[in-house]
Amino acid sequence: MSCDDILEENISDDLITPITPTAESVITNNLINFSWNAADGADDYRLQILDNNQNNLIVLDSVVSSTSFQHPLDPGNYQWRIRGENFAYETAYSFPISFSVVASSDLTNQSVILNTPTDNLYTNSTNILFTWNDLQFADSYTFELVKNLNGQTTVSQQTGITATNYSVNASVFDVDAAYIWKVKAINTTTETTFATRSILLDREAPNQPSLVSPTDGETITTIDIDFNWTLGQDSGNIQSTVESVLEIAQDANFNTIVETITVSNGTSQQVSIENIGTYYWRVRAKDAAQNVSSYSIQRSFTTE
């Protein structure tokens, strides 16, 4: 038995109590709210949704850290069940609960399901196709794009869209900023509320890294070598998360690279180099929007 097994509470005999949807409920909303009671000792919950129309095919098997979850479903007959989990133990699944989803021409309580781009996507591209799922009984869609920088400004708006995608002129992305895109469905009598997501436009490359240690020309007598560098302060409107790429080579032109290491957190990395000789190292930065810095000024070191 491991230490984690000892520390984790044994929840094997517990049972999670589902709340919604209730048994045999009929739901006219296409975005279904699942909820259940919390259980002491459970760190996460595994939610399964089964499609009764396809021989109880599992259409969702997801680990959720909270006690509620939303998921879109097409009209049909379904079952759902839930269990609690921690590192070492899990409860049994709750008894499957049957419910039905039916299509409705009343769009008031329905939602447009957005597809791409994903929410809070960091990007350096202004060539973006916005897409969403078709909503039954919708006659058209309204699209809005809002720039969120020192207040919110609508930069694009289009009504009467009959397709399930839309692109805007790249010129509307005049500055790096957070942009909120919104879509709602409309028919002759009702409409949904806007479904919203954000994209984070960042076209500014990260700073050129500055090397700290080893110093240039340093002689090192240990196998495990600590490499350190700095990245500087991002001054752009959007500060994408930045990772570093450390390269170590046997030649000054970096034609023979012996190590390439991506460092996601921090500005240091320990590398074991067993062979004696002279090596060269450099670092460049890459942010979540795929902008890449220039390489740092390279340094050499010798191992003995």
N, C-alpha and C positions, 0 to 999 in steps of 0.2 A: 504494500500500500504506500503510495507516495504522500509527500507532505501536503500536496493540494487536496488529495482525497480526505486527509484528516481534517483540514481546515474547512472544507466545504460541508454545508449542511446536507444531510441525507433527506432528499425530498421524494424518494421512490414511492412512498405510500401516500403522497399527497395527490390532489386532483384539482385542476384549474376549472373554475366555474365560468362558462361563457355567459355573456350578457346580450349582445346583439350581433347579428340578426337572431331573432327568436325562432323557435321551431315553427315551420310551415308559414312563415311570414312571406308576404308578397311585396316586393320592392319595385318602385317605379323610377328610382334614381339609378343612373348607370355607374355611379361611384359609390361603392358599398362601404359602410362604416362597420368594422369589426371591433368588438371590445370584450374584455373579460376582466375578472377580478385578479388582483395581484396575489402572489403566493410568497410567503416568507421563505427565504433561501433560494428563490429562483432569480438568476441573473438575467435570463432572457426567456423568450417564449417562441416556440415553433408553431407557426400557423400554416395549416394545410387547407386548400379549397379543392373540392372534387367536383367534376362535371358529371351529373347524372345522365346527361344525354349522350355521353361518350364512355359508357361503362365505367363510371367513376374514375375517369382519368384525372390525375392530379394536375391542376392548372396553376397552382401556386404552392410552393414549399419554401417558406421564408422565415428567417430568424429575426425577431423583433425585440427591441430592448424596452419598449414601453408596453402599456396595457391597451393600446388601441392601434388600429392600422386601417388605412383606406386603400381600396383596390378596385379598378374598373372591371366590370363584367358585362358581357353581351347578354341579351335576353336568353333565358334558359332556366333549368332546374339544377340546383347545386346543393352540396353539403360542405360544412366546415367543421374543423376540430382544432383543438389547441392543447399544447402541453408546456410545462415549465422545464427549464434546463439550467444547470450550472456546470462548472468545469468537470465535476465527477459524477453527477447524478442527473436523472431526468424523471419526471412524473409519467404516468400513463397518459395517453390522449384522452381528452373528454369524449363523451359519446357524440357521434356525428349528428349535427343539426341540419335539417333540410330547410331550404328556402328557395324562393323563385324570384327571378328578375324579369320584369315584363316591360316592353317598350311602351312609351306614352308620348302623345303629341304635346303634352304640357311640358315645356322645357324649363319651367321655373325652378325646379329642384334638381335639375340635371347639370352636368358639367362637361365642358369640352376637355378631352384628354390630350394634353400637349405631348408631342413626340420629340422633335429635335428643333434647336439644340437643347442639351440637358440643362437643368437649372444650375445657375451660378457657374457657367462655363467660362473659363479664362480663354481668350482667343486674341490673336493679332490679325485676324482676317475680317474684312468687311463684306466679303462675298458669302452671305449667309442665307440659306433657305430655311424658312420657318415652316414646320409641318405639325399636323395634329390629326387625331382620329376623326373619321366621319361620325356624326351623331344622327341617328335615325330620327326622322321628322323635322330635321333642320332644313330650312329653305336656303339659307345663306349664312355667311360668317362676317363678323366685323373684326378687323385687325387694328391694333394700335401699338406704336413703339414710342416709349417715353425715355428721354435722357434724364438720368438722376445724378445731377452734379450741381451743387449749390442750389438745390430746389429741383423740382420736376418740370420738364418741358416736353410736350408732345411734339415729336419730330416727324411722325408719319401716321396717317390714319386712312383706312380704306374700308368701305362698306360694300355689301353685295357680292362678296367673294363666294363663288359656288364650288371652287376646288378646296382641297384640304392642305394647301400650301400657299405660301406667299413670300416674295422677296422684295426688298426695298432697294432704292438707289443707294449705292455706296456713299454718296455725298452726304447723306444724313448723319453718318458717323463722323462728324466734324472734329471731335476731340475724343481722347481716351476717357472713358467714363463707364459707369454702370448703366446699362440700358435694360428697361423693363419691357418685355413684349407680352401682349394681351390679346386673347381671342375670345369672342362670345358667339353663340349660335342663336339664330333668329328664325321664327316662322311667322305666320300671319297673325297669331294671337299671343304668343309668348316668346320669351328669350331667356337664356341663361345669364348668370353673372359672368364677368370676365374671369377666365383662367389666366394666371400670370406666372412668368418665369423671368429670370434675370440672366443677362450675359455681361461679362466684364471685359471690355475692350482695352487691351494693353499692347501698344505697338512700340513701347520703349524698351530697348535692350538693357539687360542688367549691367551694372558697373563692371569694368575690368577688374578681376581679382588682383590683390596685392599679396605676394608671398611673404611669409614671416619666418618660418624655419622648416627645414635646415637653411642656414645662410649659404650664400653662393660660395662654392669651393670648399665647403666644410668637409672635414674628414670625420667619419663616423665609425665607431668600433663595435656597435651593437647590431644585432640582427633586426630587432624590432625598432623601426624608425617612426617617429612622430612627425607628421607633416601638418603645418598650420598656415592659414591664410586669412585674409579679410575680404569682404565683399562690398563694403561701403553702404551708404544709405540710399535707398530708392527714393527718387524725388518726383516720380510720376503721379498722375491722378489715381491710378490703380496700382497697388503694390501686390503683384502676383507672387506667390510663393516661389522661392529660388532654390535650386539644387546646384551642387558643384560637381564638375567632372575633373578628377585628378588623373593626370597621365604621367607615367614614368617610362623613360626610354633609355636605350643604351647609346644613342647618338644625338647630337645637337639638332639634327633635322627631324627628329622623331619619326624616322623611317622604321626603326625597330622598337616598337612600344612593348614593354614587358608587363605593364599594369595599366588598366583603365578602370577606375573605380568611381561610381556615382555616389555622392554623399548627399543624402536628402535632408538631414538635420545636422546643423552645426557647420563649422569651418575647420575641422581637423579630422585626421585619419591616420591610424597606425598601420604600417605596412611592413611585412617581414621580407627582407632581402638577404638571402643567404650567400649569394655569389659575390666575391670580391671584385671591385672594379669601379669605374666612373659612370655615374648615371646623371640624367637630366630630368627635371620635373617642371610641370606647368599646370595651371588650373584655368578653366573657363566656367562661366556660369550660364545656366539655362533656366528660364522661368516657366511657370505653368501655362503661359500663353504661347510658349514655343519660341520666344525670343532668346537669342544666344549672344553672349558677350564676346569680345575679342579675347584671345588668350592673354594670360598674365605674361610678364617678362619671365623667361625661363631662367632656371638656376641649375647649377651642377653640384654634385656631392660625390665623395669617394668613400667606399666602404673598405674597411681593412679587417 
